[in-house]
């Protein structure tokens, strides 16, 4: 399963999106529900200030 999202300057998930997958729909709901609970470190600019990240794409392997 593949999910895309960005991380805001506070480390929160922004605009999560599931990509088409053969996984069961409940698996997608599980991943989308879990994303905000994971610890995220925001991207930083050249001065070290937190910024909105570029969109991340993550592949999640479920058993």
C-alpha positions, -999 to +999 in steps of 0.1 A: +000+000+000+013+034-009+003+067+009+013+102+001+013+132+025+032+163+036+045+173+071+037+208+083+062+229+103+047+216+136+053+179+125+016+172+117+004+152+087-011+173+059-033+161+031-029+123+034-038+104+003-039+067-005-028+055-039-047+027-057-039-007-041-050-043-040-052-041-002-085-043+015-102-009+022-100-014+059-062-015+056-062+019+040-084+033+068-059+018+094-030+035+077-048+069+074-058+067+111-023+058+122-004+085+103-012+114+127-001+092+157+034+086+143+062+110+153+072+132+124+101+156+122+094+186+099+118+196+071+140+227+078+151+255+056+188+267+052+185+286+085+172+256+104+136+269+107+108+242+103+090+244+070+062+225+051+078+194+036+075+184+000+050+156-005+063+123+009+054+090-007+057+060+016+052+023+008+036+004+038+039-033+039+011-049+058+011-086+069 
